[in-house]
Amino acid sequence: MADKRFRVAICGAGVGGMVCALALARDPSIEVELYEATSRFGEIGAGIGIWPRTWKILEQLHVAEDLVCVLPAPPAHDTEAIALTMRRSDKPEGHDFHKLKIKGSLVVLHRADFHRVLLKHLPPQCKTHLSKRLLRYSQDNSGSIHLQFNDGSTAICDVLVGADGLKSAVRATLLDLEAQAARVRGDAQAAGFLESCIVPKWSGEVSYRTLVPAIKLREKVPNHRALTHNIQYIGRGGYIVAYPISKGETVNFVAFRTSHELKGTEFNGPWVTNVSAQEFQAGFDGWEAEVTQLLQCAEKGMRWAIHEVKPLQSFVSGRVALIGDAAHAMTPNQGSGAGQAIEDAYILATVLGNPLTSIDAIPEALTIYDTIRRPFAQDIAERSFSNGLLFSFDRDNYESEFPDEESKRNKLKELRSSVTEQWKWAWSTTLDGAVAEANERLQKAHAGN
Ligand SMILES: Cc1cc2nc3c(=O)[nH]c(=O)nc-3n(C[C@H](O)[C@H](O)[C@H](O)COP(=O)(O)OP(=O)(O)OC[C@H]3O[C@@H](n4cnc5c(N)ncnc54)[C@H](O)[C@@H]3O)c2cc1C
């Protein structure tokens, strides 16, 4: 530790934790240890979409070049292209609803490929520990943070990054400690709010995920759109996303059923479970042929009850920071949870990696991370939920409210521009702005000290 500025412990080796470790380990003056609850590094068998701004981070960390090898074609940079074709599909005669054009590409990957490449790039100086499930942490008077794991072992660090996902133990401890402090101050209302953010809330959405062998779909429908395009079939009460991954050998398939009126209620059943194909086919009777053909090729898969973390008042406390789902688990209707985890990791590594951040200045640096990232990530979470309403036609009862053709056409126009508006961030350049802002704020804070 003699030649190190400070020690960072990252709990959780999902996409957020891995990118954080990679980004921090570029700085030899920071000691990085990564603790993962499971007994091996890995990801679930499913696809993932990465938007251009997030892709830029992967380029800057030099992992993009290895990811390109598993893509059918290198991603476009500055040219405008159709990222996603949306069809209205809940009737036998489906029709194109909207083509989402963005500057750059929506890169779609197999999660396992993505995780393998991240692992490959993790430098040896970043120490990794498997089968280490964090139970709780505490902080002593010197500021050091003590970690307690479920195998009885302990560890010490100067900064703790909670990258431990939806059911984060770091978030639970952070909020519990803050709530205790609020009670000591006599602020029962603040304590109650903090405690209410510990357990995630059901969004009213359920997703079904599986991978379809492309060969199987091709045999059935040789020119099925999902073999070559990112496609979204939308309709009342649910929607389906399908796109080719692993050089086109596999089609990623996710179906959503929505009951938004149940948002905030308790989900009745396990949050993640294996299900039969019949279960995901059930809600899509009467949808267009392309959807039925895809559903017929889907074998068993997994059902995920989509939960969200209530918007937190802060992602940080003292020397502890939350990133990714631990901070802002959101619905997947904008394909952005992992992207936001990556962006959190990158901005957090920017503020910690800045040479002005001495061990004493860590809380200040984390506050800057929070100021920059929280409004942005929470805005995306909100837009993502609102996209879910839009894609399942829950936002307006549009069939009955817009009975004649002209009013329907006008409404559709409005919905399309709303979709484009919702996704605008995907090709915005705020990432460079965020990095510059982080460094500038640190400079100012330092000059003021
Ligand atoms: C159906 C669906 C589709 C999606 N599609 C997309 C998409 O296309 N694009 C996109 O950007 N996002 C997408 N997302 C969201 C994305 O999957 C998540 O936001 C992302 O995986 C969050 O990453 P994370 O690293 O924060 O958490 P996780 O990936 O959940 O990783 C957390 C890690 O922490 C470990 N852990 C948990 N508890 C502990 C503990 N106590 N101690 C130590 N380790 C612990 C876990 O084992 C895990 O490895 C989708 C989500 C769903 C459900």
Ligand as a Chemical Component Dictionary entry (heavy atoms), coordinates in Angstrom:
data_LIG
# 
_chem_comp.id                   LIG 
_chem_comp.type                 NON-POLYMER 
_chem_comp.pdbx_formal_charge   0 
_chem_comp.three_letter_code    LIG 
# 
loop_
_chem_comp_atom.comp_id 
_chem_comp_atom.atom_id 
_chem_comp_atom.alt_atom_id 
_chem_comp_atom.type_symbol 
_chem_comp_atom.charge 
_chem_comp_atom.model_Cartn_x 
_chem_comp_atom.model_Cartn_y 
_chem_comp_atom.model_Cartn_z 
_chem_comp_atom.pdbx_ordinal 
LIG C1  C1  C 0 -34.880 -8.544  -19.782 1  
LIG C2  C2  C 0 -33.757 -7.569  -19.603 2  
LIG C3  C3  C 0 -33.120 -7.044  -20.717 3  
LIG C4  C4  C 0 -32.100 -6.103  -20.569 4  
LIG N1  N1  N 0 -31.493 -5.595  -21.677 5  
LIG C5  C5  C 0 -30.537 -4.639  -21.538 6  
LIG C6  C6  C 0 -29.892 -4.069  -22.693 7  
LIG O1  O1  O 0 -30.156 -4.458  -23.833 8  
LIG N2  N2  N 0 -28.966 -3.098  -22.504 9  
LIG C7  C7  C 0 -28.641 -2.646  -21.254 10 
LIG O2  O2  O 0 -27.809 -1.729  -21.143 11 
LIG N3  N3  N 0 -29.204 -3.182  -20.145 12 
LIG C8  C8  C 0 -30.143 -4.159  -20.256 13 
LIG N4  N4  N 0 -30.718 -4.712  -19.139 14 
LIG C9  C9  C 0 -30.301 -4.232  -17.793 15 
LIG C10 C10 C 0 -29.001 -4.871  -17.369 16 
LIG O3  O3  O 0 -29.060 -6.267  -17.454 17 
LIG C11 C11 C 0 -28.647 -4.491  -15.928 18 
LIG O4  O4  O 0 -28.934 -3.142  -15.700 19 
LIG C12 C12 C 0 -27.156 -4.725  -15.682 20 
LIG O5  O5  O 0 -26.851 -6.092  -15.794 21 
LIG C13 C13 C 0 -26.749 -4.207  -14.309 22 
LIG O6  O6  O 0 -25.380 -4.460  -14.115 23 
LIG P1  P1  P 0 -24.744 -4.418  -12.653 24 
LIG O7  O7  O 0 -23.313 -4.731  -12.834 25 
LIG O8  O8  O 0 -25.142 -3.154  -11.982 26 
LIG O9  O9  O 0 -25.509 -5.566  -11.861 27 
LIG P2  P2  P 0 -25.509 -7.141  -12.119 28 
LIG O10 O10 O 0 -25.309 -7.443  -13.548 29 
LIG O11 O11 O 0 -26.740 -7.654  -11.451 30 
LIG O12 O12 O 0 -24.235 -7.655  -11.347 31 
LIG C14 C14 C 0 -24.193 -7.704  -9.938  32 
LIG C15 C15 C 0 -23.089 -8.678  -9.530  33 
LIG O13 O13 O 0 -22.950 -8.612  -8.121  34 
LIG C16 C16 C 0 -22.925 -9.917  -7.576  35 
LIG N5  N5  N 0 -23.451 -9.788  -6.206  36 
LIG C17 C17 C 0 -24.738 -9.688  -5.817  37 
LIG N6  N6  N 0 -24.815 -9.551  -4.486  38 
LIG C18 C18 C 0 -23.543 -9.554  -4.033  39 
LIG C19 C19 C 0 -22.969 -9.433  -2.725  40 
LIG N7  N7  N 0 -23.740 -9.266  -1.648  41 
LIG N8  N8  N 0 -21.626 -9.493  -2.603  42 
LIG C20 C20 C 0 -20.819 -9.650  -3.705  43 
LIG N9  N9  N 0 -21.313 -9.778  -4.951  44 
LIG C21 C21 C 0 -22.665 -9.713  -5.121  45 
LIG C22 C22 C 0 -23.800 -10.729 -8.504  46 
LIG O14 O14 O 0 -23.511 -12.119 -8.411  47 
LIG C23 C23 C 0 -23.418 -10.138 -9.851  48 
LIG O15 O15 O 0 -22.289 -10.736 -10.415 49 
LIG C24 C24 C 0 -31.710 -5.691  -19.266 50 
LIG C25 C25 C 0 -32.325 -6.257  -18.132 51 
LIG C26 C26 C 0 -33.338 -7.180  -18.298 52 
LIG C27 C27 C 0 -33.985 -7.774  -17.068 53 
# 
loop_
_chem_comp_bond.comp_id 
_chem_comp_bond.atom_id_1 
_chem_comp_bond.atom_id_2 
_chem_comp_bond.value_order 
_chem_comp_bond.pdbx_ordinal 
LIG C1  C2  SING 1  
LIG C2  C3  SING 2  
LIG C2  C26 DOUB 3  
LIG C3  C4  DOUB 4  
LIG C4  N1  SING 5  
LIG C4  C24 SING 6  
LIG N1  C5  DOUB 7  
LIG C5  C6  SING 8  
LIG C5  C8  SING 9  
LIG C6  O1  DOUB 10 
LIG C6  N2  SING 11 
LIG N2  C7  SING 12 
LIG C7  O2  DOUB 13 
LIG C7  N3  SING 14 
LIG N3  C8  DOUB 15 
LIG C8  N4  SING 16 
LIG N4  C9  SING 17 
LIG N4  C24 SING 18 
LIG C9  C10 SING 19 
LIG C10 O3  SING 20 
LIG C10 C11 SING 21 
LIG C11 O4  SING 22 
LIG C11 C12 SING 23 
LIG C12 O5  SING 24 
LIG C12 C13 SING 25 
LIG C13 O6  SING 26 
LIG O6  P1  SING 27 
LIG P1  O7  DOUB 28 
LIG P1  O8  SING 29 
LIG P1  O9  SING 30 
LIG O9  P2  SING 31 
LIG P2  O10 DOUB 32 
LIG P2  O11 SING 33 
LIG P2  O12 SING 34 
LIG O12 C14 SING 35 
LIG C14 C15 SING 36 
LIG C15 O13 SING 37 
LIG C15 C23 SING 38 
LIG O13 C16 SING 39 
LIG C16 N5  SING 40 
LIG C16 C22 SING 41 
LIG N5  C17 SING 42 
LIG N5  C21 SING 43 
LIG C17 N6  DOUB 44 
LIG N6  C18 SING 45 
LIG C18 C19 SING 46 
LIG C18 C21 DOUB 47 
LIG C19 N7  SING 48 
LIG C19 N8  DOUB 49 
LIG N8  C20 SING 50 
LIG C20 N9  DOUB 51 
LIG N9  C21 SING 52 
LIG C22 O14 SING 53 
LIG C22 C23 SING 54 
LIG C23 O15 SING 55 
LIG C24 C25 DOUB 56 
LIG C25 C26 SING 57 
LIG C26 C27 SING 58 
# 
